[in-house]
């Protein structure tokens, strides 16, 4: 895989004071004319991309999003609606990503199989606590 970009895992501390290193990816999300730089967790076990209040920060209106999305696992009780955004990782060309947008503030931005991992290949280097992202060749 050529032309990848390498990132370090990010040290995070939870509400109990426990810290861990996780693969958070810096990503720029755009909706209509608003953009926001954020960090999103790469989650190889997640079926979908998940977003929370960032949708509001980008100017999306909850009531205008009419596609319901059923979440599973510990997010199953959360109401979610589909929201499509333009996403830019590093200096790669922007891609369109579909998100399950929930109003919960307890949910981090998550990048999952539908459709982040359909757009990018990711190699994890756990020994180095790093990962590399490559746009998928189509």
N, CA, C and O atoms as a MOPAC input file, in Angstrom:
PM7 MOZYME 1SCF
protein

 N      0.84200 1    -1.17400 1     0.00000 1
 C      0.00000 1     0.00000 1     0.00000 1
 C      0.88800 1     1.24000 1     0.00000 1
 O      1.71000 1     1.44100 1     0.89400 1
 N      0.70300 1     2.04300 1    -1.00400 1
 C      1.50200 1     3.24700 1    -1.14500 1
 C      0.74900 1     4.47200 1    -0.63600 1
 O     -0.47400 1     4.46300 1    -0.49600 1
 N      1.50800 1     5.51300 1    -0.36800 1
 C      0.94200 1     6.81400 1    -0.01900 1
 C      0.04100 1     6.79300 1     1.20500 1
 O     -0.97600 1     7.48600 1     1.24100 1
 N      0.39800 1     6.02200 1     2.18400 1
 C     -0.37100 1     6.00300 1     3.42800 1
 C      0.09400 1     7.10200 1     4.35900 1
 O      1.13000 1     7.73000 1     4.14000 1
 N     -0.67600 1     7.32100 1     5.38300 1
 C     -0.33800 1     8.30600 1     6.41100 1
 C     -0.35800 1     7.58600 1     7.75000 1
 O     -1.32500 1     6.89900 1     8.07900 1
 N      0.71300 1     7.74700 1     8.52000 1
 C      0.84700 1     7.06200 1     9.80700 1
 C      0.43400 1     7.99000 1    10.94300 1
 O      0.74900 1     9.18000 1    10.93900 1
 N     -0.27900 1     7.42300 1    11.91900 1
 C     -0.75600 1     8.15800 1    13.08500 1
 C     -0.39800 1     7.38600 1    14.34000 1
 O     -0.31400 1     6.15900 1    14.31600 1
 N     -0.18800 1     8.09500 1    15.42900 1
 C      0.05500 1     7.46500 1    16.72100 1
 C     -1.25800 1     7.25600 1    17.44900 1
 O     -2.21000 1     8.01500 1    17.26700 1
 N     -1.30400 1     6.21500 1    18.28000 1
 C     -2.44800 1     6.02600 1    19.15900 1
 C     -2.51600 1     7.22900 1    20.09100 1
 O     -1.50200 1     7.87700 1    20.34700 1
 N     -3.70700 1     7.52700 1    20.59700 1
 C     -3.92600 1     8.66900 1    21.47800 1
 C     -4.21400 1     8.17800 1    22.88700 1
 O     -5.04600 1     7.29300 1    23.08800 1
 N     -3.52900 1     8.75000 1    23.84900 1
 C     -3.75200 1     8.41000 1    25.25700 1
 C     -5.00700 1     9.13400 1    25.73200 1
 O     -5.11100 1    10.35600 1    25.61800 1
 N     -5.95400 1     8.37300 1    26.26500 1
 C     -7.20200 1     8.94900 1    26.77700 1
 C     -7.44500 1     8.44300 1    28.18900 1
 O     -7.11400 1     7.30200 1    28.51000 1
 N     -8.02100 1     9.29100 1    29.03300 1
 C     -8.37800 1     8.91800 1    30.39800 1
 C     -9.89200 1     8.97500 1    30.52100 1
 O    -10.51200 1     9.97500 1    30.15800 1
 N    -10.49700 1     7.88900 1    31.04000 1
 C    -11.94800 1     7.86200 1    31.17600 1
 C    -12.38600 1     8.51900 1    32.48500 1
 O    -11.56200 1     9.01300 1    33.25500 1
 N    -13.69100 1     8.51400 1    32.71900 1
 C    -14.24500 1     9.18600 1    33.90500 1
 C    -13.81700 1     8.53200 1    35.21600 1
 O    -13.92100 1     9.14800 1    36.27700 1
 N    -13.33900 1     7.29300 1    35.15500 1
 C    -12.85800 1     6.61000 1    36.36300 1
 C    -11.36600 1     6.83800 1    36.60800 1
 O    -10.80600 1     6.33700 1    37.58200 1
 N    -10.72800 1     7.60200 1    35.71100 1
 C     -9.30900 1     7.87900 1    35.85500 1
 C     -8.40800 1     6.83000 1    35.22800 1
 O     -7.18800 1     6.89600 1    35.37400 1
 N     -8.99400 1     5.86000 1    34.52900 1
 C     -8.19600 1     4.82700 1    33.85800 1
 C     -7.78500 1     5.32100 1    32.47400 1
 O     -8.60300 1     5.86900 1    31.73600 1
 N     -6.52300 1     5.12600 1    32.13000 1
 C     -6.05800 1     5.59600 1    30.83100 1
 C     -5.74400 1     4.42400 1    29.91200 1
 O     -5.40100 1     3.32800 1    30.35600 1
 N     -5.87100 1     4.69100 1    28.62800 1
 C     -5.53600 1     3.69500 1    27.62300 1
 C     -5.15300 1     4.40800 1    26.33500 1
 O     -5.51300 1     5.56700 1    26.12700 1
 N     -4.43300 1     3.72000 1    25.48700 1
 C     -4.04800 1     4.25300 1    24.18300 1
 C     -4.96600 1     3.64300 1    23.13900 1
 O     -5.08300 1     2.42100 1    23.03900 1
 N     -5.61800 1     4.50100 1    22.36000 1
 C     -6.58900 1     4.05300 1    21.37700 1
 C     -6.32900 1     4.71200 1    20.02200 1
 O     -5.71800 1     5.77900 1    19.95400 1
 N     -6.79600 1     4.07100 1    18.94000 1
 C     -6.56600 1     4.62000 1    17.59900 1
 C     -7.57500 1     5.70600 1    17.22500 1
 O     -8.54900 1     5.44100 1    16.52100 1
 N     -7.33600 1     6.91800 1    17.69700 1
 C     -8.15700 1     8.06400 1    17.31300 1
 C     -7.54500 1     8.71300 1    16.08300 1
 O     -6.34000 1     8.95900 1    16.02900 1
 N     -8.39100 1     8.98700 1    15.09400 1
 C     -7.94800 1     9.54300 1    13.82300 1
 C     -8.39200 1    10.99700 1    13.70200 1
 O     -9.57700 1    11.28700 1    13.86300 1
 N     -7.47100 1    11.91700 1    13.42200 1
 C     -7.89900 1    13.29700 1    13.14800 1
 C     -8.60400 1    13.32300 1    11.78800 1
 O     -8.07600 1    12.82500 1    10.79400 1
 N     -9.78800 1    13.90500 1    11.76100 1
 C    -10.59600 1    13.91300 1    10.54600 1
 C    -11.34300 1    15.23900 1    10.46400 1
 O    -11.75600 1    15.79000 1    11.48400 1
 N    -11.51200 1    15.74100 1     9.26200 1
 C    -12.28000 1    16.96300 1     9.03800 1
 C    -13.61600 1    16.56000 1     8.42300 1
 O    -13.65600 1    15.89900 1     7.38500 1
 N    -14.70600 1    16.96100 1     9.06800 1
 C    -16.04000 1    16.63000 1     8.58800 1
 C    -16.72100 1    17.89300 1     8.07200 1
 O    -16.60500 1    18.95700 1     8.68100 1
 N    -17.43000 1    17.77900 1     6.95400 1
 C    -18.09500 1    18.92600 1     6.34600 1
 C    -19.54400 1    18.58000 1     6.04200 1
 O    -19.84300 1    17.51200 1     5.50700 1
 N    -20.43700 1    19.49800 1     6.39200 1
 C    -21.85600 1    19.39400 1     6.06300 1
 C    -22.27200 1    20.73800 1     5.51500 1
 O    -22.14000 1    21.76500 1     6.18100 1
 N    -22.77900 1    20.72300 1     4.29100 1
 C    -23.11400 1    21.94600 1     3.58300 1
 C    -21.87900 1    22.83800 1     3.56000 1
 O    -20.87400 1    22.44900 1     2.96600 1
 N    -21.90600 1    24.00700 1     4.17400 1
 C    -20.74400 1    24.90900 1     4.11100 1
 C    -19.93900 1    24.97000 1     5.39400 1
 O    -19.03700 1    25.80000 1     5.51000 1
 N    -20.24200 1    24.10600 1     6.36800 1
 C    -19.52500 1    24.13300 1     7.64600 1
 C    -18.59500 1    22.93900 1     7.76600 1
 O    -18.94900 1    21.81700 1     7.40400 1
 N    -17.39700 1    23.19800 1     8.28200 1
 C    -16.42500 1    22.12800 1     8.52300 1
 C    -15.99600 1    22.13900 1     9.97500 1
 O    -16.03000 1    23.16800 1    10.64900 1
 N    -15.58800 1    20.95800 1    10.44300 1
 C    -15.15200 1    20.81300 1    11.82500 1
 C    -14.05300 1    19.76500 1    11.87200 1
 O    -14.20600 1    18.66500 1    11.34100 1
 N    -12.94900 1    20.11300 1    12.51000 1
 C    -11.87800 1    19.14700 1    12.74000 1
 C    -12.16500 1    18.44000 1    14.05400 1
 O    -12.46400 1    19.08000 1    15.06200 1
 N    -12.07200 1    17.11400 1    14.03700 1
 C    -12.38000 1    16.33700 1    15.22400 1
 C    -11.50900 1    15.08600 1    15.26700 1
 O    -10.72800 1    14.82500 1    14.35200 1
 N    -11.65400 1    14.33100 1    16.32400 1
 C    -10.98100 1    13.04400 1    16.47000 1
 C    -12.05600 1    11.96800 1    16.50500 1
 O    -13.05900 1    12.11100 1    17.20300 1
 N    -11.85000 1    10.89600 1    15.75500 1
 C    -12.81900 1     9.80000 1    15.71700 1
 C    -12.10200 1     8.48600 1    15.99300 1
 O    -10.98600 1     8.25700 1    15.52600 1
 N    -12.76000 1     7.63700 1    16.75600 1
 C    -12.20100 1     6.34500 1    17.12500 1
 C    -12.36100 1     5.35500 1    15.98300 1
 O    -13.47000 1     5.14700 1    15.49000 1
 N    -11.25800 1     4.74200 1    15.55700 1
 C    -11.33000 1     3.65500 1    14.57400 1
 C    -11.76600 1     2.40400 1    15.32000 1
 O    -11.08400 1     1.95400 1    16.24100 1
 N    -12.89900 1     1.84400 1    14.92300 1
 C    -13.46100 1     0.69600 1    15.63300 1
 C    -13.74900 1    -0.41400 1    14.62700 1
 O    -14.77400 1    -0.39800 1    13.94500 1
 N    -12.84200 1    -1.36800 1    14.54300 1
 C    -13.00100 1    -2.46000 1    13.57600 1
 C    -14.18300 1    -3.35900 1    13.91500 1
 O    -14.60000 1    -4.15800 1    13.07700 1
 N    -14.72600 1    -3.25000 1    15.10800 1
 C    -15.88700 1    -4.04400 1    15.49000 1
 C    -17.20700 1    -3.32200 1    15.28100 1
 O    -18.26900 1    -3.91600 1    15.46700 1
 N    -17.16000 1    -2.05800 1    14.89900 1
 C    -18.38400 1    -1.28600 1    14.69500 1
 C    -18.92500 1    -1.51900 1    13.28800 1
 O    -18.17600 1    -1.49400 1    12.31100 1
 N    -20.21600 1    -1.74300 1    13.19700 1
 C    -20.84500 1    -1.94500 1    11.89300 1
 C    -20.98200 1    -0.64100 1    11.12700 1
 O    -20.84600 1    -0.61700 1     9.90400 1
 N    -21.25200 1     0.44400 1    11.84300 1
 C    -21.50800 1     1.72700 1    11.18700 1
 C    -20.65900 1     2.83300 1    11.80500 1
 O    -20.10100 1     2.67800 1    12.89100 1
 N    -20.57300 1     3.94100 1    11.09400 1
 C    -19.97800 1     5.15700 1    11.63400 1
 C    -21.01300 1     5.79400 1    12.55500 1
 O    -22.20400 1     5.79100 1    12.24200 1
 N    -20.57400 1     6.33600 1    13.68100 1
 C    -21.49100 1     6.95600 1    14.63400 1
 C    -21.00000 1     8.36600 1    14.95500 1
 O    -19.80000 1     8.61800 1    15.06400 1
 N    -21.95300 1     9.26600 1    15.10200 1
 C    -21.66900 1    10.67300 1    15.34400 1
 C    -22.60400 1    11.15900 1    16.44800 1
 O    -23.70300 1    10.62500 1    16.59900 1
 N    -22.19800 1    12.14200 1    17.20800 1
 C    -23.09900 1    12.69300 1    18.21900 1
 C    -23.28300 1    14.17800 1    17.98500 1
 O    -23.62500 1    14.55500 1    16.86400 1
 N    -23.08400 1    15.03500 1    18.94500 1
 C    -23.42400 1    16.45100 1    18.82600 1
 C    -22.67000 1    17.18800 1    17.72100 1
 O    -22.99100 1    18.33700 1    17.42000 1
 N    -21.69400 1    16.55900 1    17.12500 1
 C    -20.97500 1    17.18900 1    16.01400 1
 C    -21.93900 1    17.53000 1    14.88400 1
 O    -21.73700 1    18.51600 1    14.17500 1
 N    -22.98100 1    16.72600 1    14.71000 1
 C    -23.99300 1    17.03200 1    13.69600 1
 C    -24.58600 1    18.41200 1    13.90700 1
 O    -24.75000 1    19.17200 1    12.95300 1
 N    -24.90700 1    18.73900 1    15.15000 1
 C    -25.44800 1    20.06600 1    15.47200 1
 C    -24.41100 1    21.15700 1    15.22400 1
 O    -24.73900 1    22.22100 1    14.70000 1
 N    -23.16500 1    20.89400 1    15.59900 1
 C    -22.09500 1    21.87900 1    15.39300 1
 C    -21.87700 1    22.16400 1    13.91100 1
 O    -21.43100 1    23.25000 1    13.54200 1
 N    -22.19300 1    21.18200 1    13.06000 1
 C    -22.05000 1    21.37100 1    11.61800 1
 C    -23.28500 1    22.01500 1    10.98500 1
 O    -23.30100 1    22.29200 1     9.78500 1
 N    -24.31700 1    22.25100 1    11.79800 1
 C    -25.50900 1    22.92000 1    11.29200 1
 C    -26.61000 1    21.98600 1    10.81200 1
 O    -27.60300 1    22.44800 1    10.25100 1
 N    -26.45700 1    20.69400 1    11.01700 1
 C    -27.51900 1    19.76300 1    10.64100 1
 C    -28.69000 1    19.92200 1    11.60600 1
 O    -28.49900 1    20.23500 1    12.78100 1
 N    -29.89200 1    19.70500 1    11.10600 1
 C    -31.10200 1    19.83100 1    11.90400 1
 C    -31.67300 1    18.43400 1    12.12400 1
 O    -31.99900 1    17.72500 1    11.17100 1
 N    -31.79000 1    18.04900 1    13.39600 1
 C    -32.24000 1    16.70000 1    13.76300 1
 C    -33.55300 1    16.33800 1    13.06900 1
 O    -33.66500 1    15.25800 1    12.49000 1
 N    -34.53700 1    17.21700 1    13.12000 1
 C    -35.86700 1    16.92600 1    12.57000 1
 C    -35.85900 1    16.75500 1    11.05400 1
 O    -36.77300 1    16.14700 1    10.49700 1
 N    -34.84600 1    17.28300 1    10.38700 1
 C    -34.77500 1    17.15800 1     8.92800 1
 C    -34.16500 1    15.83500 1     8.48100 1
 O    -34.26200 1    15.47800 1     7.30700 1
 N    -33.54400 1    15.11100 1     9.39100 1
 C    -32.93900 1    13.81700 1     9.05100 1
 C    -34.01300 1    12.75000 1     9.24400 1
 O    -34.40900 1    12.46000 1    10.37300 1
 N    -34.47600 1    12.17500 1     8.16100 1
 C    -35.65400 1    11.30300 1     8.22000 1
 C    -35.34200 1     9.81600 1     8.07800 1
 O    -36.26200 1     8.99800 1     8.09800 1
 N    -34.08400 1     9.45000 1     7.93800 1
 C    -33.72900 1     8.03600 1     7.78800 1
 C    -33.34300 1     7.47200 1     9.15400 1
 O    -32.27900 1     7.80200 1     9.67900 1
 N    -34.20100 1     6.62100 1     9.73800 1
 C    -33.85800 1     6.03200 1    11.03700 1
 C    -32.76400 1     4.97900 1    10.88100 1
 O    -32.72700 1     4.25100 1     9.88900 1
 N    -31.87800 1     4.90700 1    11.86700 1
 C    -30.80600 1     3.91700 1    11.87800 1
 C    -30.89300 1     3.16900 1    13.20100 1
 O    -30.91300 1     3.78900 1    14.26400 1
 N    -30.94400 1     1.84100 1    13.14500 1
 C    -30.99200 1     1.02700 1    14.34900 1
 C    -29.56800 1     0.69700 1    14.77800 1
 O    -28.83600 1     0.03300 1    14.04500 1
 N    -29.17700 1     1.15200 1    15.94700 1
 C    -27.86000 1     0.84700 1    16.48000 1
 C    -27.94000 1    -0.44900 1    17.27900 1
 O    -29.02700 1    -0.89800 1    17.64300 1
 N    -26.79300 1    -1.04000 1    17.54400 1
 C    -26.77000 1    -2.28800 1    18.30800 1
 C    -25.77800 1    -2.16200 1    19.46300 1
 O    -25.17400 1    -1.11000 1    19.67300 1
 N    -25.62800 1    -3.24100 1    20.19600 1
 C    -24.68800 1    -3.25600 1    21.32300 1
 C    -25.09000 1    -2.27500 1    22.39300 1
 O    -26.27500 1    -2.11500 1    22.68300 1
 N    -24.10300 1    -1.61000 1    22.98900 1
 C    -24.40100 1    -0.68800 1    24.08500 1
 C    -25.06100 1     0.60600 1    23.60600 1
 O    -25.44200 1     1.44000 1    24.42800 1
 N    -25.20300 1     0.78600 1    22.28900 1
 C    -25.88400 1     1.96500 1    21.74300 1
 C    -27.31200 1     1.63900 1    21.27900 1
 O    -27.99200 1     2.51300 1    20.74200 1
 N    -27.77200 1     0.40500 1    21.47600 1
 C    -29.06500 1    -0.04200 1    20.95600 1
 C    -30.23000 1     0.79900 1    21.46600 1
 O    -31.23300 1     0.93800 1    20.76500 1
 N    -30.12700 1     1.35400 1    22.64700 1
 C    -31.22500 1     2.14400 1    23.20500 1
 C    -31.27200 1     3.57300 1    22.66600 1
 O    -32.22100 1     4.30800 1    22.94000 1
 N    -30.26000 1     3.96600 1    21.90600 1
 C    -30.17000 1     5.32800 1    21.38200 1
 C    -30.91900 1     5.46700 1    20.06200 1
 O    -30.77500 1     4.63600 1    19.16500 1
 N    -31.71400 1     6.51600 1    19.95300 1
 C    -32.32900 1     6.83300 1    18.66800 1
 C    -31.24300 1     7.41300 1    17.77400 1
 O    -30.43300 1     8.22500 1    18.22200 1
 N    -31.22300 1     7.00100 1    16.52200 1
 C    -30.21500 1     7.51300 1    15.57900 1
 C    -30.86000 1     7.75300 1    14.21800 1
 O    -31.81600 1     7.08000 1    13.83300 1
 N    -30.31800 1     8.71500 1    13.51700 1
 C    -30.78500 1     9.05100 1    12.16900 1
 C    -29.58200 1     9.16000 1    11.25100 1
 O    -28.48800 1     9.52800 1    11.68100 1
 N    -29.79300 1     8.83600 1     9.98800 1
 C    -28.70800 1     8.87100 1     9.01300 1
 C    -28.31900 1    10.29000 1     8.64500 1
 O    -29.17700 1    11.15600 1     8.47400 1
 N    -27.02100 1    10.52400 1     8.52300 1
 C    -26.48400 1    11.82500 1     8.11900 1
 C    -25.25100 1    11.56900 1     7.26500 1
 O    -24.32400 1    10.88400 1     7.69800 1
 N    -25.23700 1    12.11000 1     6.06500 1
 C    -24.10400 1    11.92400 1     5.15900 1
 C    -23.25300 1    13.18900 1     5.17400 1
 O    -23.75600 1    14.29600 1     4.98500 1
 N    -21.94900 1    13.00300 1     5.40300 1
 C    -21.00200 1    14.11200 1     5.47600 1
 C    -19.85400 1    13.88300 1     4.52000 1
 O    -19.59500 1    12.75400 1     4.10300 1
 N    -19.17600 1    14.94600 1     4.17600 1
 C    -17.91700 1    14.83900 1     3.45800 1
 C    -16.81900 1    14.75500 1     4.51500 1
 O    -16.83300 1    15.50000 1     5.49500 1
 N    -15.87400 1    13.84800 1     4.31200 1
 C    -14.81000 1    13.64700 1     5.29200 1
 C    -13.45400 1    13.69800 1     4.61300 1
 O    -13.26300 1    13.15000 1     3.52800 1
 N    -12.51100 1    14.37200 1     5.27500 1
 C    -11.15300 1    14.45600 1     4.76100 1
 C    -10.19500 1    13.94600 1     5.82800 1
 O    -10.21900 1    14.39500 1     6.97400 1
 N     -9.35500 1    13.00400 1     5.43100 1
 C     -8.30600 1    12.45600 1     6.29100 1
 C     -6.98000 1    12.88300 1     5.69400 1
 O     -6.70200 1    12.62200 1     4.52400 1
 N     -6.16300 1    13.53900 1     6.50200 1
 C     -4.83500 1    14.00400 1     6.06400 1
 C     -4.98700 1    14.79600 1     4.76700 1
 O     -5.86700 1    15.65000 1     4.65700 1
 N     -4.13700 1    14.51500 1     3.79600 1
 C     -4.21000 1    15.22900 1     2.52000 1
 C     -4.83100 1    14.36700 1     1.42700 1
 O     -4.62500 1    14.62000 1     0.24000 1
 N     -5.60000 1    13.33700 1     1.83100 1
 C     -6.29300 1    12.48800 1     0.86500 1
 C     -7.51800 1    13.22500 1     0.32900 1
 O     -8.03900 1    14.12600 1     0.98600 1
 N     -7.97700 1    12.84400 1    -0.86700 1
 C     -9.20300 1    13.45800 1    -1.39300 1
 C    -10.39000 1    13.18700 1    -0.45700 1
 O    -10.45000 1    12.13200 1     0.17500 1
 N    -11.32800 1    14.13000 1    -0.36700 1
 C    -12.49400 1    13.92700 1     0.49400 1
 C    -13.34400 1    12.75100 1     0.00800 1
 O    -13.39400 1    12.44800 1    -1.18500 1
 N    -14.00500 1    12.10200 1     0.95800 1
 C    -14.93400 1    11.00900 1     0.65600 1
 C    -16.25500 1    11.29900 1     1.37000 1
 O    -16.29200 1    12.06900 1     2.32900 1
 N    -17.32800 1    10.68200 1     0.90100 1
 C    -18.62400 1    10.81500 1     1.56700 1
 C    -18.77700 1     9.66300 1     2.54300 1
 O    -18.63400 1     8.49800 1     2.17200 1
 N    -19.06900 1     9.99600 1     3.79000 1
 C    -19.27500 1     8.98500 1     4.81400 1
 C    -20.68600 1     9.11100 1     5.37600 1
 O    -21.16600 1    10.21100 1     5.64800 1
 N    -21.33900 1     7.96900 1     5.54300 1
 C    -22.66700 1     7.92200 1     6.14600 1
 C    -22.50400 1     7.64800 1     7.63900 1
 O    -21.75800 1     6.75400 1     8.03700 1
 N    -23.20200 1     8.41600 1     8.45200 1
 C    -23.12500 1     8.28000 1     9.90400 1
 C    -24.49800 1     7.97900 1    10.48800 1
 O    -25.51800 1     8.43000 1     9.96600 1
 N    -24.51500 1     7.22200 1    11.56400 1
 C    -25.68700 1     7.10800 1    12.42800 1
 C    -25.52600 1     8.22900 1    13.44500 1
 O    -24.64400 1     8.17500 1    14.30200 1
 N    -26.37300 1     9.23800 1    13.35000 1
 C    -26.26900 1    10.41800 1    14.20400 1
 C    -27.18500 1    10.24800 1    15.39700 1
 O    -28.39600 1    10.09300 1    15.23800 1
 N    -26.61900 1    10.27800 1    16.58600 1
 C    -27.39400 1    10.17200 1    17.81400 1
 C    -27.23400 1    11.45400 1    18.61500 1
 O    -26.21600 1    12.13800 1    18.50400 1
 N    -28.21800 1    11.77500 1    19.40700 1
 C    -28.15700 1    12.99700 1    20.20400 1
 C    -27.43700 1    12.79800 1    21.52200 1
 O    -27.26900 1    13.75700 1    22.27500 1
 N    -27.01200 1    11.59700 1    21.82000 1
 C    -26.31600 1    11.33400 1    23.07300 1
 C    -24.96000 1    12.03200 1    23.08900 1
 O    -24.24700 1    12.04500 1    22.08600 1
 N    -24.61900 1    12.60000 1    24.21600 1
 C    -23.30700 1    13.24200 1    24.37300 1
 C    -22.27400 1    12.25500 1    24.89900 1
 O    -21.09300 1    12.58800 1    25.00400 1
 N    -22.71200 1    11.04100 1    25.23100 1
 C    -21.81300 1    10.03900 1    25.79400 1
 C    -21.14500 1     9.17500 1    24.73400 1
 O    -20.38000 1     8.27000 1    25.06700 1
 N    -21.42300 1     9.44300 1    23.47200 1
 C    -20.92800 1     8.59700 1    22.39000 1
 C    -19.79000 1     9.31300 1    21.66300 1
 O    -19.97600 1    10.44000 1    21.20300 1
 N    -18.62500 1     8.68900 1    21.55000 1
 C    -17.55900 1     9.31600 1    20.76100 1
 C    -17.88100 1     9.17600 1    19.26700 1
 O    -18.71400 1     8.35500 1    18.88400 1
 N    -17.23300 1     9.96000 1    18.44600 1
 C    -17.35000 1     9.73000 1    17.00700 1
 C    -16.63100 1     8.42600 1    16.71100 1
 O    -15.48400 1     8.22800 1    17.11400 1
 N    -17.31500 1     7.53900 1    16.00300 1
 C    -16.78100 1     6.21100 1    15.71100 1
 C    -16.74500 1     6.00400 1    14.20300 1
 O    -17.69800 1     6.33400 1    13.49800 1
 N    -15.65000 1     5.46000 1    13.72300 1
 C    -15.51900 1     5.10000 1    12.31000 1
 C    -15.54500 1     3.58500 1    12.21300 1
 O    -14.67800 1     2.90600 1    12.76100 1
 N    -16.54900 1     3.05300 1    11.50900 1
 C    -16.75200 1     1.61600 1    11.42200 1
 C    -16.77700 1     1.10800 1     9.99200 1
 O    -16.38100 1     1.80100 1     9.05500 1
 N    -17.25500 1    -0.12400 1     9.85100 1
 C    -17.24000 1    -0.78700 1     8.54500 1
 C    -18.10500 1    -0.09800 1     7.50600 1
 O    -17.70800 1    -0.00700 1     6.34500 1
 N    -19.26700 1     0.38500 1     7.89100 1
 C    -20.15900 1     1.05500 1     6.94600 1
 C    -20.06200 1     2.53100 1     7.14900 1
 O    -20.81000 1     3.00600 1     8.00300 1
 N    -19.30300 1     3.29000 1     6.53700 1
 C    -18.56000 1     2.96900 1     5.35700 1
 C    -17.10300 1     3.44700 1     5.40300 1
 O    -16.46200 1     3.54700 1     4.35700 1
 N    -16.57200 1     3.74000 1     6.58800 1
 C    -15.18000 1     4.17600 1     6.65100 1
 C    -14.23500 1     3.09800 1     6.11400 1
 O    -13.37800 1     3.38100 1     5.27600 1
 N    -14.39500 1     1.86000 1     6.59900 1
 C    -13.48500 1     0.79800 1     6.17100 1
 C    -13.76600 1     0.33600 1     4.74500 1
 O    -13.01000 1    -0.47000 1     4.20200 1
 N    -14.83300 1     0.82800 1     4.13200 1
 C    -15.06600 1     0.59600 1     2.70800 1
 C    -14.27600 1     1.60900 1     1.87400 1
 O    -13.98800 1     1.36400 1     0.70300 1
 N    -13.93100 1     2.74400 1     2.48300 1
 C    -13.20300 1     3.81000 1     1.78300 1
 C    -11.70300 1     3.80900 1     2.05900 1
 O    -10.92100 1     4.31400 1     1.25400 1
 N    -11.30000 1     3.23800 1     3.20300 1
 C     -9.89800 1     3.26900 1     3.60800 1
 C     -9.43900 1     1.90200 1     4.08800 1
 O    -10.20500 1     1.15100 1     4.69200 1
 N     -8.19200 1     1.59200 1     3.81600 1
 C     -7.53000 1     0.43800 1     4.42000 1
 C     -6.72600 1     0.96700 1     5.59400 1
 O     -6.14900 1     2.05200 1     5.52700 1
 N     -6.69300 1     0.18600 1     6.67500 1
 C     -5.97100 1     0.60000 1     7.87300 1
 C     -5.08800 1    -0.54600 1     8.33300 1
 O     -5.53400 1    -1.68900 1     8.43000 1
 N     -3.83900 1    -0.23300 1     8.61200 1
 C     -2.89300 1    -1.20800 1     9.16300 1
 C     -2.54500 1    -0.76300 1    10.58400 1
 O     -2.13300 1     0.37500 1    10.80500 1
 N     -2.71900 1    -1.68100 1    11.54800 1
 C     -2.41000 1    -1.37200 1    12.93800 1
 C     -1.05300 1    -1.94000 1    13.30100 1
 O     -0.73000 1    -3.07400 1    12.94900 1
 N     -0.26200 1    -1.14900 1    14.00300 1
 C      1.05200 1    -1.55200 1    14.48500 1
 C      1.01300 1    -1.44500 1    16.00200 1
 O      1.50200 1    -0.46900 1    16.56900 1
 N      0.44900 1    -2.41700 1    16.64600 1
 C      0.22900 1    -2.36000 1    18.09600 1
 C      1.54100 1    -2.22000 1    18.86900 1
 O      1.59100 1    -1.51200 1    19.87500 1
 N      2.58500 1    -2.87500 1    18.41800 1
 C      3.86100 1    -2.77700 1    19.13400 1
 C      4.37400 1    -1.33600 1    19.15600 1
 O      5.00200 1    -0.90500 1    20.12300 1
 N      4.10100 1    -0.60200 1    18.08300 1
 C      4.51900 1     0.79600 1    17.99100 1
 C      3.42400 1     1.75300 1    18.45600 1
 O      3.63200 1     2.96500 1    18.49900 1
 N      2.24300 1     1.19900 1    18.80800 1
 C      1.07900 1     2.01600 1    19.12300 1
 C      0.83900 1     3.05300 1    18.03200 1
 O      0.73500 1     4.25300 1    18.28700 1
 N      0.75700 1     2.54400 1    16.81200 1
 C      0.53800 1     3.40000 1    15.65300 1
 C     -0.36900 1     2.67200 1    14.66200 1
 O     -0.58800 1     1.46500 1    14.76200 1
 N     -0.88200 1     3.43000 1    13.71500 1
 C     -1.66500 1     2.84800 1    12.63700 1
 C     -1.46400 1     3.69000 1    11.38900 1
 O     -1.09300 1     4.86200 1    11.45800 1
 N     -1.71400 1     3.07300 1    10.26300 1
 C     -1.51800 1     3.72100 1     8.98700 1
 C     -2.81200 1     3.64300 1     8.20000 1
 O     -3.44800 1     2.59000 1     8.16000 1
 N     -3.21700 1     4.75700 1     7.56200 1
 C     -4.44700 1     4.83600 1     6.79700 1
 C     -4.08500 1     5.03800 1     5.33400 1
 O     -3.21300 1     5.84100 1     5.00100 1
 N     -4.76700 1     4.29700 1     4.46300 1
 C     -4.56100 1     4.36800 1     3.01600 1
 C     -5.90500 1     4.47000 1     2.33100 1
 O     -6.80400 1     3.69000 1     2.64500 1
 N     -6.08100 1     5.41100 1     1.39700 1
 C     -7.32100 1     5.41300 1     0.62000 1
 C     -7.40300 1     4.10600 1    -0.15800 1
 O     -6.39800 1     3.62300 1    -0.68000 1
 N     -8.58500 1     3.54500 1    -0.23300 1
 C     -8.77700 1     2.30300 1    -0.97700 1
 C     -8.74400 1     2.57400 1    -2.46400 1
 O     -9.37200 1     3.52100 1    -2.93800 1
 N     -8.02900 1     1.76300 1    -3.19600 1
 C     -7.96000 1     1.89100 1    -4.65300 1
 C     -9.22800 1     1.27000 1    -5.21800 1
 O     -9.56800 1     0.12800 1    -4.91000 1
 N     -9.91900 1     2.03400 1    -6.04700 1
 C    -11.19100 1     1.55000 1    -6.61400 1
 C    -11.06900 1     1.25500 1    -8.07300 1
 O    -12.04200 1     0.84000 1    -8.70300 1

